[in-house]
Amino acid sequence: MKANMGTADRVVRIIVALIIGGLYFANMISGTVAIILLVLAGIFIATSFMSFCPLYLPFGISTRKKQG
């Protein structure tokens, strides 16, 4: 897995995941919507720490700065 996420992309994903978690623990979201959003938040956290987004691969997208 070649890293394809830049720093800004990673930070935004982590912030969104924290907001979703905060909304859940404040009981502002619940039910099926909460479950779907929590799964999405988990995916955001995992991809942020790996610096790799599998959905970017087929489209050739990279938010990482070019080396060189």
PyMOL Python script that loads the backbone (N, CA, C, O; Angstrom):
from pymol import cmd

cmd.read_pdbstr("""\
ATOM      1  N   MET A   1       0.845  -1.181   0.000  1.00  0.00           N
ATOM      2  CA  MET A   1       0.000   0.000   0.000  1.00  0.00           C
ATOM      3  C   MET A   1       0.885   1.236   0.000  1.00  0.00           C
ATOM      4  O   MET A   1       1.625   1.497   0.948  1.00  0.00           O
ATOM      5  N   LYS A   2       0.790   1.976  -1.068  1.00  0.00           N
ATOM      6  CA  LYS A   2       1.533   3.223  -1.181  1.00  0.00           C
ATOM      7  C   LYS A   2       0.669   4.356  -0.628  1.00  0.00           C
ATOM      8  O   LYS A   2      -0.498   4.489  -0.998  1.00  0.00           O
ATOM      9  N   ALA A   3       1.234   5.157   0.242  1.00  0.00           N
ATOM     10  CA  ALA A   3       0.487   6.257   0.866  1.00  0.00           C
ATOM     11  C   ALA A   3      -0.065   7.190  -0.210  1.00  0.00           C
ATOM     12  O   ALA A   3       0.657   7.588  -1.125  1.00  0.00           O
ATOM     13  N   ASN A   4      -1.342   7.535  -0.097  1.00  0.00           N
ATOM     14  CA  ASN A   4      -1.957   8.446  -1.063  1.00  0.00           C
ATOM     15  C   ASN A   4      -2.778   9.550  -0.392  1.00  0.00           C
ATOM     16  O   ASN A   4      -3.592  10.211  -1.038  1.00  0.00           O
ATOM     17  N   MET A   5      -2.554   9.739   0.910  1.00  0.00           N
ATOM     18  CA  MET A   5      -3.281  10.778   1.637  1.00  0.00           C
ATOM     19  C   MET A   5      -2.307  11.803   2.208  1.00  0.00           C
ATOM     20  O   MET A   5      -1.300  11.456   2.824  1.00  0.00           O
ATOM     21  N   GLY A   6      -2.633  13.064   1.987  1.00  0.00           N
ATOM     22  CA  GLY A   6      -1.829  14.139   2.537  1.00  0.00           C
ATOM     23  C   GLY A   6      -2.223  14.455   3.973  1.00  0.00           C
ATOM     24  O   GLY A   6      -3.194  13.911   4.501  1.00  0.00           O
ATOM     25  N   THR A   7      -1.464  15.331   4.585  1.00  0.00           N
ATOM     26  CA  THR A   7      -1.683  15.689   5.982  1.00  0.00           C
ATOM     27  C   THR A   7      -3.051  16.331   6.192  1.00  0.00           C
ATOM     28  O   THR A   7      -3.762  15.981   7.135  1.00  0.00           O
ATOM     29  N   ALA A   8      -3.420  17.257   5.331  1.00  0.00           N
ATOM     30  CA  ALA A   8      -4.711  17.939   5.483  1.00  0.00           C
ATOM     31  C   ALA A   8      -5.861  16.942   5.376  1.00  0.00           C
ATOM     32  O   ALA A   8      -6.822  17.022   6.141  1.00  0.00           O
ATOM     33  N   ASP A   9      -5.772  16.019   4.450  1.00  0.00           N
ATOM     34  CA  ASP A   9      -6.797  14.991   4.270  1.00  0.00           C
ATOM     35  C   ASP A   9      -6.929  14.136   5.529  1.00  0.00           C
ATOM     36  O   ASP A   9      -8.039  13.834   5.970  1.00  0.00           O
ATOM     37  N   ARG A  10      -5.803  13.754   6.097  1.00  0.00           N
ATOM     38  CA  ARG A  10      -5.807  12.934   7.307  1.00  0.00           C
ATOM     39  C   ARG A  10      -6.414  13.691   8.480  1.00  0.00           C
ATOM     40  O   ARG A  10      -7.211  13.132   9.233  1.00  0.00           O
ATOM     41  N   VAL A  11      -6.044  14.957   8.641  1.00  0.00           N
ATOM     42  CA  VAL A  11      -6.543  15.767   9.756  1.00  0.00           C
ATOM     43  C   VAL A  11      -8.059  15.963   9.647  1.00  0.00           C
ATOM     44  O   VAL A  11      -8.772  15.854  10.645  1.00  0.00           O
ATOM     45  N   VAL A  12      -8.548  16.252   8.444  1.00  0.00           N
ATOM     46  CA  VAL A  12      -9.986  16.451   8.248  1.00  0.00           C
ATOM     47  C   VAL A  12     -10.743  15.170   8.594  1.00  0.00           C
ATOM     48  O   VAL A  12     -11.784  15.231   9.248  1.00  0.00           O
ATOM     49  N   ARG A  13     -10.240  14.018   8.169  1.00  0.00           N
ATOM     50  CA  ARG A  13     -10.903  12.745   8.469  1.00  0.00           C
ATOM     51  C   ARG A  13     -10.947  12.473   9.975  1.00  0.00           C
ATOM     52  O   ARG A  13     -11.958  11.996  10.492  1.00  0.00           O
ATOM     53  N   ILE A  14      -9.863  12.772  10.668  1.00  0.00           N
ATOM     54  CA  ILE A  14      -9.830  12.554  12.115  1.00  0.00           C
ATOM     55  C   ILE A  14     -10.816  13.490  12.819  1.00  0.00           C
ATOM     56  O   ILE A  14     -11.522  13.073  13.737  1.00  0.00           O
ATOM     57  N   ILE A  15     -10.862  14.755  12.389  1.00  0.00           N
ATOM     58  CA  ILE A  15     -11.789  15.711  12.990  1.00  0.00           C
ATOM     59  C   ILE A  15     -13.234  15.272  12.768  1.00  0.00           C
ATOM     60  O   ILE A  15     -14.045  15.323  13.693  1.00  0.00           O
ATOM     61  N   VAL A  16     -13.562  14.845  11.553  1.00  0.00           N
ATOM     62  CA  VAL A  16     -14.926  14.377  11.255  1.00  0.00           C
ATOM     63  C   VAL A  16     -15.264  13.168  12.126  1.00  0.00           C
ATOM     64  O   VAL A  16     -16.370  13.077  12.658  1.00  0.00           O
ATOM     65  N   ALA A  17     -14.316  12.240  12.273  1.00  0.00           N
ATOM     66  CA  ALA A  17     -14.550  11.053  13.107  1.00  0.00           C
ATOM     67  C   ALA A  17     -14.780  11.444  14.564  1.00  0.00           C
ATOM     68  O   ALA A  17     -15.643  10.869  15.227  1.00  0.00           O
ATOM     69  N   LEU A  18     -14.024  12.407  15.068  1.00  0.00           N
ATOM     70  CA  LEU A  18     -14.210  12.864  16.444  1.00  0.00           C
ATOM     71  C   LEU A  18     -15.563  13.547  16.634  1.00  0.00           C
ATOM     72  O   LEU A  18     -16.204  13.389  17.673  1.00  0.00           O
ATOM     73  N   ILE A  19     -15.988  14.297  15.637  1.00  0.00           N
ATOM     74  CA  ILE A  19     -17.304  14.945  15.714  1.00  0.00           C
ATOM     75  C   ILE A  19     -18.407  13.896  15.748  1.00  0.00           C
ATOM     76  O   ILE A  19     -19.343  14.001  16.540  1.00  0.00           O
ATOM     77  N   ILE A  20     -18.300  12.887  14.894  1.00  0.00           N
ATOM     78  CA  ILE A  20     -19.297  11.815  14.885  1.00  0.00           C
ATOM     79  C   ILE A  20     -19.333  11.112  16.238  1.00  0.00           C
ATOM     80  O   ILE A  20     -20.407  10.850  16.780  1.00  0.00           O
ATOM     81  N   GLY A  21     -18.156  10.806  16.781  1.00  0.00           N
ATOM     82  CA  GLY A  21     -18.088  10.171  18.097  1.00  0.00           C
ATOM     83  C   GLY A  21     -18.703  11.043  19.173  1.00  0.00           C
ATOM     84  O   GLY A  21     -19.416  10.548  20.046  1.00  0.00           O
ATOM     85  N   GLY A  22     -18.432  12.338  19.116  1.00  0.00           N
ATOM     86  CA  GLY A  22     -18.999  13.271  20.086  1.00  0.00           C
ATOM     87  C   GLY A  22     -20.516  13.342  20.000  1.00  0.00           C
ATOM     88  O   GLY A  22     -21.203  13.381  21.021  1.00  0.00           O
ATOM     89  N   LEU A  23     -21.030  13.358  18.786  1.00  0.00           N
ATOM     90  CA  LEU A  23     -22.479  13.379  18.603  1.00  0.00           C
ATOM     91  C   LEU A  23     -23.120  12.108  19.149  1.00  0.00           C
ATOM     92  O   LEU A  23     -24.201  12.157  19.735  1.00  0.00           O
ATOM     93  N   TYR A  24     -22.461  10.985  18.959  1.00  0.00           N
ATOM     94  CA  TYR A  24     -23.004   9.727  19.458  1.00  0.00           C
ATOM     95  C   TYR A  24     -23.021   9.704  20.988  1.00  0.00           C
ATOM     96  O   TYR A  24     -24.036   9.361  21.595  1.00  0.00           O
ATOM     97  N   PHE A  25     -21.905  10.067  21.605  1.00  0.00           N
ATOM     98  CA  PHE A  25     -21.820  10.012  23.068  1.00  0.00           C
ATOM     99  C   PHE A  25     -22.649  11.097  23.749  1.00  0.00           C
ATOM    100  O   PHE A  25     -22.959  10.985  24.935  1.00  0.00           O
ATOM    101  N   ALA A  26     -23.012  12.154  23.004  1.00  0.00           N
ATOM    102  CA  ALA A  26     -23.904  13.183  23.537  1.00  0.00           C
ATOM    103  C   ALA A  26     -25.371  12.831  23.253  1.00  0.00           C
ATOM    104  O   ALA A  26     -26.269  13.630  23.517  1.00  0.00           O
ATOM    105  N   ASN A  27     -25.601  11.636  22.719  1.00  0.00           N
ATOM    106  CA  ASN A  27     -26.943  11.141  22.381  1.00  0.00           C
ATOM    107  C   ASN A  27     -27.680  12.042  21.396  1.00  0.00           C
ATOM    108  O   ASN A  27     -28.902  12.174  21.460  1.00  0.00           O
ATOM    109  N   MET A  28     -26.937  12.654  20.492  1.00  0.00           N
ATOM    110  CA  MET A  28     -27.564  13.489  19.472  1.00  0.00           C
ATOM    111  C   MET A  28     -27.880  12.683  18.215  1.00  0.00           C
ATOM    112  O   MET A  28     -28.708  13.093  17.401  1.00  0.00           O
ATOM    113  N   ILE A  29     -27.224  11.543  18.061  1.00  0.00           N
ATOM    114  CA  ILE A  29     -27.551  10.623  16.972  1.00  0.00           C
ATOM    115  C   ILE A  29     -27.758   9.251  17.595  1.00  0.00           C
ATOM    116  O   ILE A  29     -27.120   8.902  18.589  1.00  0.00           O
ATOM    117  N   SER A  30     -28.654   8.483  17.000  1.00  0.00           N
ATOM    118  CA  SER A  30     -28.922   7.153  17.538  1.00  0.00           C
ATOM    119  C   SER A  30     -29.494   6.266  16.440  1.00  0.00           C
ATOM    120  O   SER A  30     -29.757   6.722  15.327  1.00  0.00           O
ATOM    121  N   GLY A  31     -29.676   5.012  16.766  1.00  0.00           N
ATOM    122  CA  GLY A  31     -30.273   4.066  15.837  1.00  0.00           C
ATOM    123  C   GLY A  31     -29.363   3.694  14.684  1.00  0.00           C
ATOM    124  O   GLY A  31     -28.139   3.667  14.812  1.00  0.00           O
ATOM    125  N   THR A  32     -29.990   3.409  13.562  1.00  0.00           N
ATOM    126  CA  THR A  32     -29.263   2.964  12.373  1.00  0.00           C
ATOM    127  C   THR A  32     -28.310   4.036  11.864  1.00  0.00           C
ATOM    128  O   THR A  32     -27.197   3.728  11.435  1.00  0.00           O
ATOM    129  N   VAL A  33     -28.735   5.275  11.908  1.00  0.00           N
ATOM    130  CA  VAL A  33     -27.880   6.377  11.453  1.00  0.00           C
ATOM    131  C   VAL A  33     -26.598   6.417  12.277  1.00  0.00           C
ATOM    132  O   VAL A  33     -25.511   6.603  11.729  1.00  0.00           O
ATOM    133  N   ALA A  34     -26.719   6.245  13.580  1.00  0.00           N
ATOM    134  CA  ALA A  34     -25.557   6.273  14.456  1.00  0.00           C
ATOM    135  C   ALA A  34     -24.601   5.129  14.127  1.00  0.00           C
ATOM    136  O   ALA A  34     -23.385   5.320  14.093  1.00  0.00           O
ATOM    137  N   ILE A  35     -25.148   3.951  13.888  1.00  0.00           N
ATOM    138  CA  ILE A  35     -24.305   2.803  13.571  1.00  0.00           C
ATOM    139  C   ILE A  35     -23.543   3.038  12.271  1.00  0.00           C
ATOM    140  O   ILE A  35     -22.340   2.789  12.194  1.00  0.00           O
ATOM    141  N   ILE A  36     -24.241   3.514  11.264  1.00  0.00           N
ATOM    142  CA  ILE A  36     -23.595   3.780   9.969  1.00  0.00           C
ATOM    143  C   ILE A  36     -22.509   4.846  10.109  1.00  0.00           C
ATOM    144  O   ILE A  36     -21.416   4.696   9.564  1.00  0.00           O
ATOM    145  N   LEU A  37     -22.808   5.914  10.835  1.00  0.00           N
ATOM    146  CA  LEU A  37     -21.822   6.984  11.020  1.00  0.00           C
ATOM    147  C   LEU A  37     -20.633   6.527  11.855  1.00  0.00           C
ATOM    148  O   LEU A  37     -19.504   6.939  11.590  1.00  0.00           O
ATOM    149  N   LEU A  38     -20.864   5.682  12.861  1.00  0.00           N
ATOM    150  CA  LEU A  38     -19.756   5.173  13.672  1.00  0.00           C
ATOM    151  C   LEU A  38     -18.849   4.257  12.857  1.00  0.00           C
ATOM    152  O   LEU A  38     -17.630   4.283  13.031  1.00  0.00           O
ATOM    153  N   VAL A  39     -19.421   3.456  11.979  1.00  0.00           N
ATOM    154  CA  VAL A  39     -18.607   2.620  11.090  1.00  0.00           C
ATOM    155  C   VAL A  39     -17.782   3.512  10.168  1.00  0.00           C
ATOM    156  O   VAL A  39     -16.594   3.263   9.961  1.00  0.00           O
ATOM    157  N   LEU A  40     -18.404   4.542   9.617  1.00  0.00           N
ATOM    158  CA  LEU A  40     -17.695   5.488   8.759  1.00  0.00           C
ATOM    159  C   LEU A  40     -16.571   6.184   9.521  1.00  0.00           C
ATOM    160  O   LEU A  40     -15.479   6.375   8.985  1.00  0.00           O
ATOM    161  N   ALA A  41     -16.838   6.562  10.766  1.00  0.00           N
ATOM    162  CA  ALA A  41     -15.813   7.200  11.591  1.00  0.00           C
ATOM    163  C   ALA A  41     -14.641   6.250  11.831  1.00  0.00           C
ATOM    164  O   ALA A  41     -13.483   6.667  11.797  1.00  0.00           O
ATOM    165  N   GLY A  42     -14.941   4.976  12.074  1.00  0.00           N
ATOM    166  CA  GLY A  42     -13.883   3.984  12.260  1.00  0.00           C
ATOM    167  C   GLY A  42     -13.036   3.829  11.007  1.00  0.00           C
ATOM    168  O   GLY A  42     -11.814   3.703  11.089  1.00  0.00           O
ATOM    169  N   ILE A  43     -13.678   3.839   9.860  1.00  0.00           N
ATOM    170  CA  ILE A  43     -12.942   3.747   8.589  1.00  0.00           C
ATOM    171  C   ILE A  43     -12.074   4.985   8.401  1.00  0.00           C
ATOM    172  O   ILE A  43     -10.927   4.880   7.967  1.00  0.00           O
ATOM    173  N   PHE A  44     -12.612   6.150   8.722  1.00  0.00           N
ATOM    174  CA  PHE A  44     -11.834   7.383   8.617  1.00  0.00           C
ATOM    175  C   PHE A  44     -10.590   7.333   9.498  1.00  0.00           C
ATOM    176  O   PHE A  44      -9.502   7.706   9.059  1.00  0.00           O
ATOM    177  N   ILE A  45     -10.745   6.873  10.735  1.00  0.00           N
ATOM    178  CA  ILE A  45      -9.597   6.787  11.648  1.00  0.00           C
ATOM    179  C   ILE A  45      -8.560   5.801  11.110  1.00  0.00           C
ATOM    180  O   ILE A  45      -7.365   6.098  11.089  1.00  0.00           O
ATOM    181  N   ALA A  46      -9.022   4.629  10.677  1.00  0.00           N
ATOM    182  CA  ALA A  46      -8.097   3.604  10.174  1.00  0.00           C
ATOM    183  C   ALA A  46      -7.339   4.092   8.942  1.00  0.00           C
ATOM    184  O   ALA A  46      -6.121   3.932   8.861  1.00  0.00           O
ATOM    185  N   THR A  47      -8.043   4.681   7.990  1.00  0.00           N
ATOM    186  CA  THR A  47      -7.360   5.142   6.779  1.00  0.00           C
ATOM    187  C   THR A  47      -6.433   6.316   7.082  1.00  0.00           C
ATOM    188  O   THR A  47      -5.407   6.481   6.423  1.00  0.00           O
ATOM    189  N   SER A  48      -6.782   7.122   8.063  1.00  0.00           N
ATOM    190  CA  SER A  48      -5.910   8.247   8.426  1.00  0.00           C
ATOM    191  C   SER A  48      -4.590   7.759   8.999  1.00  0.00           C
ATOM    192  O   SER A  48      -3.534   8.300   8.672  1.00  0.00           O
ATOM    193  N   PHE A  49      -4.637   6.747   9.846  1.00  0.00           N
ATOM    194  CA  PHE A  49      -3.402   6.241  10.435  1.00  0.00           C
ATOM    195  C   PHE A  49      -2.554   5.459   9.437  1.00  0.00           C
ATOM    196  O   PHE A  49      -1.334   5.394   9.583  1.00  0.00           O
ATOM    197  N   MET A  50      -3.187   4.866   8.427  1.00  0.00           N
ATOM    198  CA  MET A  50      -2.444   4.136   7.392  1.00  0.00           C
ATOM    199  C   MET A  50      -1.985   5.057   6.269  1.00  0.00           C
ATOM    200  O   MET A  50      -1.139   4.668   5.464  1.00  0.00           O
ATOM    201  N   SER A  51      -2.527   6.273   6.200  1.00  0.00           N
ATOM    202  CA  SER A  51      -2.253   7.230   5.115  1.00  0.00           C
ATOM    203  C   SER A  51      -2.600   6.645   3.755  1.00  0.00           C
ATOM    204  O   SER A  51      -1.982   6.992   2.749  1.00  0.00           O
ATOM    205  N   PHE A  52      -3.582   5.765   3.723  1.00  0.00           N
ATOM    206  CA  PHE A  52      -3.966   5.108   2.480  1.00  0.00           C
ATOM    207  C   PHE A  52      -5.479   4.996   2.405  1.00  0.00           C
ATOM    208  O   PHE A  52      -6.120   4.477   3.318  1.00  0.00           O
ATOM    209  N   CYS A  53      -6.043   5.488   1.310  1.00  0.00           N
ATOM    210  CA  CYS A  53      -7.481   5.382   1.085  1.00  0.00           C
ATOM    211  C   CYS A  53      -7.708   4.475  -0.124  1.00  0.00           C
ATOM    212  O   CYS A  53      -7.338   4.835  -1.242  1.00  0.00           O
ATOM    213  N   PRO A  54      -8.311   3.303   0.087  1.00  0.00           N
ATOM    214  CA  PRO A  54      -8.526   2.376  -1.023  1.00  0.00           C
ATOM    215  C   PRO A  54      -9.437   2.950  -2.123  1.00  0.00           C
ATOM    216  O   PRO A  54      -9.314   2.561  -3.284  1.00  0.00           O
ATOM    217  N   LEU A  55     -10.340   3.861  -1.773  1.00  0.00           N
ATOM    218  CA  LEU A  55     -11.218   4.447  -2.779  1.00  0.00           C
ATOM    219  C   LEU A  55     -10.486   5.401  -3.720  1.00  0.00           C
ATOM    220  O   LEU A  55     -10.958   5.654  -4.829  1.00  0.00           O
ATOM    221  N   TYR A  56      -9.347   5.930  -3.297  1.00  0.00           N
ATOM    222  CA  TYR A  56      -8.567   6.810  -4.161  1.00  0.00           C
ATOM    223  C   TYR A  56      -7.851   6.021  -5.254  1.00  0.00           C
ATOM    224  O   TYR A  56      -7.599   6.553  -6.335  1.00  0.00           O
ATOM    225  N   LEU A  57      -7.524   4.770  -4.986  1.00  0.00           N
ATOM    226  CA  LEU A  57      -6.715   3.950  -5.880  1.00  0.00           C
ATOM    227  C   LEU A  57      -7.301   3.802  -7.285  1.00  0.00           C
ATOM    228  O   LEU A  57      -6.594   4.094  -8.250  1.00  0.00           O
ATOM    229  N   PRO A  58      -8.553   3.366  -7.455  1.00  0.00           N
ATOM    230  CA  PRO A  58      -9.063   3.178  -8.820  1.00  0.00           C
ATOM    231  C   PRO A  58      -9.167   4.470  -9.628  1.00  0.00           C
ATOM    232  O   PRO A  58      -9.147   4.442 -10.858  1.00  0.00           O
ATOM    233  N   PHE A  59      -9.277   5.595  -8.934  1.00  0.00           N
ATOM    234  CA  PHE A  59      -9.409   6.874  -9.623  1.00  0.00           C
ATOM    235  C   PHE A  59      -8.077   7.600  -9.792  1.00  0.00           C
ATOM    236  O   PHE A  59      -8.021   8.656 -10.422  1.00  0.00           O
ATOM    237  N   GLY A  60      -7.008   7.041  -9.235  1.00  0.00           N
ATOM    238  CA  GLY A  60      -5.688   7.652  -9.353  1.00  0.00           C
ATOM    239  C   GLY A  60      -5.550   8.936  -8.565  1.00  0.00           C
ATOM    240  O   GLY A  60      -4.732   9.790  -8.907  1.00  0.00           O
ATOM    241  N   ILE A  61      -6.335   9.081  -7.518  1.00  0.00           N
ATOM    242  CA  ILE A  61      -6.297  10.295  -6.704  1.00  0.00           C
ATOM    243  C   ILE A  61      -5.222  10.168  -5.632  1.00  0.00           C
ATOM    244  O   ILE A  61      -5.048   9.107  -5.031  1.00  0.00           O
ATOM    245  N   SER A  62      -4.511  11.255  -5.403  1.00  0.00           N
ATOM    246  CA  SER A  62      -3.544  11.323  -4.318  1.00  0.00           C
ATOM    247  C   SER A  62      -3.535  12.738  -3.775  1.00  0.00           C
ATOM    248  O   SER A  62      -3.359  13.689  -4.537  1.00  0.00           O
ATOM    249  N   THR A  63      -3.721  12.895  -2.475  1.00  0.00           N
ATOM    250  CA  THR A  63      -3.652  14.226  -1.870  1.00  0.00           C
ATOM    251  C   THR A  63      -2.298  14.451  -1.215  1.00  0.00           C
ATOM    252  O   THR A  63      -2.069  15.478  -0.577  1.00  0.00           O
ATOM    253  N   ARG A  64      -1.421  13.502  -1.376  1.00  0.00           N
ATOM    254  CA  ARG A  64      -0.071  13.596  -0.805  1.00  0.00           C
ATOM    255  C   ARG A  64       0.814  14.437  -1.705  1.00  0.00           C
ATOM    256  O   ARG A  64       0.728  14.351  -2.931  1.00  0.00           O
ATOM    257  N   LYS A  65       1.664  15.249  -1.094  1.00  0.00           N
ATOM    258  CA  LYS A  65       2.578  16.078  -1.873  1.00  0.00           C
ATOM    259  C   LYS A  65       3.579  15.200  -2.606  1.00  0.00           C
ATOM    260  O   LYS A  65       4.003  14.160  -2.102  1.00  0.00           O
ATOM    261  N   LYS A  66       3.944  15.631  -3.791  1.00  0.00           N
ATOM    262  CA  LYS A  66       4.918  14.898  -4.578  1.00  0.00           C
ATOM    263  C   LYS A  66       6.307  15.063  -3.970  1.00  0.00           C
ATOM    264  O   LYS A  66       6.697  16.160  -3.568  1.00  0.00           O
ATOM    265  N   GLN A  67       7.043  13.963  -3.910  1.00  0.00           N
ATOM    266  CA  GLN A  67       8.429  14.005  -3.415  1.00  0.00           C
ATOM    267  C   GLN A  67       9.344  14.451  -4.551  1.00  0.00           C
ATOM    268  O   GLN A  67       9.220  13.986  -5.684  1.00  0.00           O
ATOM    269  N   GLY A  68      10.245  15.340  -4.237  1.00  0.00           N
ATOM    270  CA  GLY A  68      11.206  15.700  -5.272  1.00  0.00           C
ATOM    271  C   GLY A  68      11.313  17.104  -5.461  1.00  0.00           C
ATOM    272  O   GLY A  68      12.087  17.556  -6.305  1.00  0.00           O
TER     273      GLY A  68
END
""", "prot")
cmd.dss("prot")
cmd.show_as("cartoon", "prot")
cmd.util.cbc("prot")
cmd.orient("prot")
